[in-house]
Amino acid sequence: MAERHPTSLWHRWWPFALLCLAASSEWLITDTWPQAGSTVATETVACALAAGLSLGLALKNRSRRPSETSFFSAALGGVLVLVGPVLGILLQVPSLSPASLVLALALTPVVTAVAEAAFGSTEQDFSTASLWPGLAALVGLLLVLPEPSFSSPLNDVVLLMAPLLTGVGCVLFRRSVAPASVTWSSAAAFASAGFVFGIAAAAQSLRQHAIPALAPAAVAIDFVLALLTILALQRLTASQYTARYVLVPLAILLQGLLLLHSITTARSVACGVLLAGAAVSLLLSRSEKNSAEPPKIMSS
């Protein structure tokens, strides 16, 4: 197996590293600047901007258009990946606890492993070894986070569907990625997600008889996170990408210990060990069959 040049490794991993850093630091911004929090309207604008950027690059570079099957897979996978983690915002569930959503999304690696096996994207047959990272992350988080309440049916739907949509979306989008048509696939992903968010924003506006507010800071944050999400997923396998839902809680845990001077307990240490072990296992997971060198969304 040929060794990878450090430059090649950096090119492959920088979007994922920035995504984890940005996602784990978002709470620091929204705690002191509540108007910077995501809304359906800001997600709509962010996805529209990202779709326009990708489409402009596709036309400028004269990228080859993907087949109808790949284009549909990119559009469907993209909307699931971008909508799944913020399903509570899309469905406007104010009672949904952020901690409960973190717990639910920790199961995304499990869903992805099952989906990869179902779609035939793995190099080897599905085994229980594919499940343990997500389950270990869930156990670790349950040591430090309160158990979710299942008293609200709408909350239950979000907690069930968030990891399911995200995990299946990761596999579908990865199957559509081809170096020659990567910008078209990105445009399809962003446009489809923007369309879904746009419908929800329009429904909200009609129901409230008001135009949703658009905070520039919130749009900027949503735009950066959406762009980094697709950039990272283009370069990594689906399983490697889902390490995001393990690394981000780990980073937030460490931030709490360092910045907020939280008390270190046996539970927090055990949680950190389980999250770190799950993340390493996911990041070192095998590539999909016939996976090409990670493509670029912004190729020249």
C-alpha positions in Angstrom: 0.0 0.0 0.0 1.5 3.3 -1.1 2.2 5.9 1.5 0.3 9.1 1.2 2.1 12.4 0.9 1.4 14.8 3.8 0.0 17.3 1.3 -2.4 14.7 0.0 -3.5 13.8 3.6 -4.1 17.5 4.4 -6.1 18.0 1.2 -8.3 15.1 2.2 -8.8 15.9 5.8 -8.9 19.7 6.2 -12.6 20.1 5.5 -13.5 17.5 8.1 -11.1 19.0 10.7 -12.6 22.5 10.1 -16.1 21.1 10.2 -15.6 19.4 13.6 -13.9 22.6 14.9 -16.7 24.8 13.7 -19.6 22.5 14.8 -18.1 22.1 18.3 -17.5 25.8 18.7 -21.0 26.9 17.5 -22.4 26.8 21.0 -19.9 29.4 22.1 -21.2 31.8 19.6 -24.9 31.2 20.0 -24.7 31.3 23.9 -23.4 34.9 23.7 -25.1 35.8 20.5 -28.6 34.1 20.4 -29.6 35.7 17.1 -26.7 33.7 15.4 -28.7 30.5 15.9 -29.9 28.6 12.9 -33.5 28.9 11.7 -35.4 27.4 8.7 -34.9 30.7 6.9 -31.2 31.0 7.4 -30.7 27.3 6.4 -32.6 28.1 3.2 -30.5 31.1 2.3 -27.3 29.2 3.2 -28.1 26.2 1.0 -29.1 28.5 -1.8 -25.8 30.4 -1.7 -23.9 27.1 -1.6 -25.9 25.8 -4.5 -25.2 28.9 -6.5 -21.5 28.7 -5.7 -21.3 25.0 -6.8 -23.3 25.6 -10.0 -21.1 28.6 -10.9 -18.0 26.4 -10.5 -19.5 23.6 -12.5 -20.3 25.9 -15.4 -16.9 27.8 -15.1 -14.9 24.6 -15.1 -17.2 22.9 -17.7 -17.5 19.9 -15.4 -19.1 16.8 -16.9 -22.7 16.3 -15.8 -23.4 13.1 -13.9 -25.8 10.5 -15.0 -29.4 10.8 -14.0 -29.0 8.1 -11.4 -25.9 9.8 -9.8 -27.6 13.2 -9.9 -30.7 11.8 -8.2 -28.5 10.0 -5.6 -26.6 13.2 -4.9 -29.8 15.3 -4.6 -31.5 12.8 -2.3 -28.4 12.0 -0.3 -27.5 15.6 0.0 -30.9 16.7 1.4 -30.8 13.8 3.9 -27.3 14.7 5.1 -28.0 18.4 5.5 -31.6 18.1 6.9 -31.1 15.1 9.2 -29.0 16.8 11.9 -31.3 19.9 12.0 -34.6 18.0 11.6 -35.8 19.6 14.9 -35.3 23.1 13.3 -37.1 22.0 10.1 -40.1 20.6 12.0 -39.9 23.5 14.5 -39.8 21.5 17.7 -38.8 24.0 20.4 -39.1 21.4 23.2 -36.4 19.2 21.7 -33.4 19.1 24.0 -30.0 19.6 22.3 -28.6 16.9 24.5 -31.2 14.4 23.3 -30.3 15.2 19.7 -26.6 14.7 20.4 -27.5 11.3 21.8 -29.6 10.4 18.8 -27.0 11.4 16.3 -24.4 9.3 18.0 -26.3 6.4 16.4 -25.5 7.7 12.9 -22.4 5.4 12.6 -24.6 2.4 13.3 -27.2 3.4 10.6 -24.4 4.1 8.2 -22.8 0.7 8.7 -26.1 -1.0 8.1 -26.8 1.1 5.0 -23.3 0.5 3.6 -23.9 -3.2 3.9 -27.4 -2.9 2.3 -26.1 -0.9 -0.6 -23.0 -3.1 -1.1 -20.6 -0.2 -0.4 -18.2 -2.1 2.0 -15.2 -4.2 1.1 -16.3 -6.9 3.5 -19.5 -8.3 4.7 -21.4 -6.6 7.5 -20.3 -7.6 11.0 -21.0 -6.6 14.6 -17.6 -4.8 14.5 -19.2 -2.2 12.3 -21.7 -1.4 15.1 -19.6 -0.9 18.1 -18.3 2.7 17.5 -21.8 4.2 17.5 -23.0 2.1 20.4 -19.9 2.9 22.4 -20.4 6.6 21.7 -24.0 6.4 22.8 -23.1 4.6 26.1 -20.4 7.2 26.7 -22.7 10.1 26.2 -25.4 8.5 28.5 -22.8 8.7 31.3 -22.7 12.5 31.1 -26.0 13.5 29.5 -29.6 13.1 30.8 -31.6 10.4 29.2 -34.0 11.8 26.6 -37.7 12.1 27.4 -40.0 10.2 25.1 -43.2 12.0 26.3 -43.6 14.0 23.1 -44.5 12.1 19.9 -42.9 14.8 17.7 -39.7 14.7 19.7 -39.7 10.9 19.3 -40.0 11.3 15.6 -37.1 13.6 15.4 -34.9 11.5 17.6 -35.6 8.4 15.5 -35.4 10.0 12.1 -32.3 12.3 12.6 -29.7 9.5 12.7 -31.7 7.4 10.1 -31.9 10.2 7.5 -28.3 11.3 8.1 -26.8 7.8 8.0 -28.6 6.8 4.8 -27.9 10.2 3.3 -24.2 9.8 3.8 -24.1 6.5 1.9 -26.4 7.7 -0.9 -24.3 10.9 -1.5 -21.0 9.0 -1.4 -22.3 6.6 -4.1 -22.9 9.7 -6.4 -19.4 11.2 -6.0 -17.3 11.1 -9.1 -14.2 13.4 -9.7 -15.4 14.6 -13.1 -18.8 15.7 -11.9 -18.3 16.6 -8.3 -19.4 20.2 -8.6 -22.7 19.2 -10.2 -23.3 16.6 -7.4 -22.6 19.4 -4.8 -25.0 21.7 -6.5 -27.7 19.0 -6.5 -27.2 18.4 -2.8 -27.4 22.0 -1.8 -30.3 22.8 -4.1 -32.4 19.9 -2.9 -31.8 20.8 0.7 -32.5 24.5 0.0 -35.8 23.5 -1.7 -36.9 21.5 1.4 -35.9 24.3 3.8 -37.6 26.8 1.5 -40.9 25.0 1.6 -40.7 24.8 5.4 -39.8 28.6 5.6 -42.7 29.5 3.4 -45.1 27.4 5.5 -43.8 29.1 8.6 -44.2 32.5 7.1 -47.8 31.9 6.0 -48.7 30.4 9.4 -47.2 33.3 11.3 -48.2 36.0 8.8 -44.7 37.4 8.9 -41.5 37.3 6.9 -38.8 35.3 8.8 -35.9 37.3 10.1 -32.5 36.7 8.6 -29.5 37.3 10.8 -26.4 37.6 8.6 -24.3 35.9 11.3 -26.6 32.9 11.3 -26.6 32.7 7.5 -22.8 32.8 7.5 -22.6 30.0 10.1 -25.1 27.8 8.3 -23.3 28.4 5.0 -19.9 27.5 6.3 -21.2 24.3 8.0 -23.2 23.2 4.9 -20.2 23.8 2.6 -17.8 22.0 4.9 -20.3 19.1 5.3 -20.3 18.4 1.6 -16.6 19.0 1.2 -15.8 16.6 3.9 -18.2 13.9 2.7 -16.7 14.1 -0.8 -13.3 13.3 0.5 -14.0 10.7 3.1 -16.0 7.4 3.2 -19.4 7.5 4.8 -18.2 5.7 7.9 -15.3 8.1 8.3 -17.5 11.1 8.0 -19.9 9.9 10.7 -17.0 10.3 13.2 -18.2 13.9 13.2 -21.0 12.9 15.5 -18.5 11.4 17.9 -15.7 13.9 17.7 -18.0 17.0 18.2 -19.4 15.8 21.5 -15.9 14.9 22.6 -14.6 18.3 21.7 -17.5 20.0 23.6 -16.8 17.8 26.6 -13.1 18.9 26.5 -14.2 22.6 26.0 -16.4 22.3 29.1 -13.4 21.0 31.1 -11.0 23.6 29.9 -13.1 26.7 29.4 -15.9 26.3 31.9 -13.7 24.4 34.4 -16.2 21.6 34.8 -15.4 19.1 37.5 -13.7 16.0 36.1 -15.5 12.8 37.2 -15.1 9.1 36.6 -18.1 9.4 34.3 -16.6 12.2 32.2 -13.3 10.3 31.9 -15.1 7.1 30.8 -17.2 9.1 28.3 -14.1 10.7 26.8 -12.3 7.3 26.5 -15.3 5.7 24.8 -15.8 8.7 22.4 -12.1 8.7 21.5 -12.0 5.0 20.9 -15.1 5.2 18.7 -13.8 8.1 16.7 -10.4 6.4 16.0 -12.2 3.2 14.9 -14.4 5.2 12.5 -11.6 7.3 11.1 -9.5 4.1 10.4 -12.4 2.2 8.8 -12.1 0.7 5.4 -13.0 2.6 2.2 -15.9 1.9 0.0 -15.5 -0.4 -2.9 -13.8 1.2 -5.9 -13.5 4.4 -4.0 -11.5 6.9 -6.1 -9.1 9.6 -4.7 -11.2 12.2 -2.9 -12.5 14.7 -5.4 -12.7 18.5 -5.0 -15.7 20.7 -5.0 -13.6 23.7 -6.0 -11.4 22.2 -8.8 -9.7 24.4 -11.2 
